[in-house]
Amino acid sequence: MLRPVKKRIEHMLKPFPTLYRWASRLYGTVNRSTAPLSPGAPGALREALALAKEWASGDVGDYYEFGIYRGGAFAAAQRACRELGIESVHFYGFDSFQGLPPVEGIDETDGIFYEGQFAAPKDAVVRNLTEEGVDWDRTTLIEGFFSDSLTEEAKEAYPFRSVAVALLDCDLYSSTQEVLSWLESYLVDGSILLFDDWESFGDDGDLGQKRAFSEFLTKHPGLQAESLLSFPPHGQGFVVRRGQ
Ligand SMILES: C[S@@+](CC[C@H](N)C(=O)[O-])C[C@H]1O[C@@H](n2cnc3c(N)ncnc32)[C@H](O)[C@@H]1O
């Protein structure tokens, strides 16, 4: 019920960037909710994980989330796996735990996003996830800005497997571009990608996650994407098809 009010206030404050950021930070401090920021994310995750289980001929693969903030959607993904009886999946969460990196270039459009937005310290996130009953034997959090953490060294350091489901909840074109480029080697036929910020810049395909995914697919002609589902308020999911 509060969401439309919040949206209206954001819209009113957008022409005044300093005020907008101040109010946004204040809201983040006052509102300690650990629920996923997107109300549609838990349902989309459950649907995607159920499909991943149904389609798997052997190993389901792993769950990846890029941008976990306070851990709401991450915990929801683990809950869904428990309910669906999916036991083999490992859960990887990637975040700076310092919020967004510097917002530059096309990501500055509309002034919606700013450096440091969605900062949540790692120890607080670990506490939230523990309270949510997360199984730490099946969970790995990887701290750092993606430009530092999504590396070839990380691929050697962790036993990453193919993507069953990946939630890309990192708001920006630049962050999404970094994620897709790193994740490419783990995408198999049937991997599901959920873009939480698909419509964050409206329907302009030259911005945000839409642009990053379109450029990624052009760069990798062996990969195709089939639209799978959409989820509120801005999300869109795809199934990856990989030619042999
Ligand atoms: C909208 S929040 C994620 C919300 C979360 N998935 C949920 O449902 O509650 C976006 C997150 O992306 C992270 N993020 C965005 N770009 C990043 C980057 N380049 N490197 C590391 N973290 C990044 C921010 O720190 C922030 O925690």
The ligand as a Gaussian input file, in Angstrom:
#p B3LYP/6-31G(d) Opt

LIG

0 1
 C       18.283000      -3.004000      -5.709000
 S       19.544000      -3.638000      -4.727000
 C       19.267000      -5.395000      -4.722000
 C       17.986000      -5.829000      -4.050000
 C       17.920000      -7.285000      -3.612000
 N       18.181000      -8.211000      -4.684000
 C       16.565000      -7.561000      -2.992000
 O       15.694000      -8.078000      -3.670000
 O       16.352000      -7.245000      -1.832000
 C       20.937000      -3.474000      -5.794000
 C       22.227000      -4.047000      -5.223000
 O       23.181000      -4.142000      -6.280000
 C       24.461000      -3.909000      -5.769000
 N       25.332000      -3.500000      -6.914000
 C       24.951000      -2.831000      -8.028000
 N       25.998000      -2.659000      -8.863000
 C       27.060000      -3.262000      -8.276000
 C       28.427000      -3.439000      -8.654000
 N       28.911000      -2.938000      -9.805000
 N       29.242000      -4.126000      -7.829000
 C       28.761000      -4.642000      -6.649000
 N       27.475000      -4.502000      -6.233000
 C       26.634000      -3.815000      -7.030000
 C       24.247000      -2.808000      -4.722000
 O       25.257000      -2.809000      -3.742000
 C       22.874000      -3.196000      -4.155000
 O       23.005000      -3.975000      -2.963000

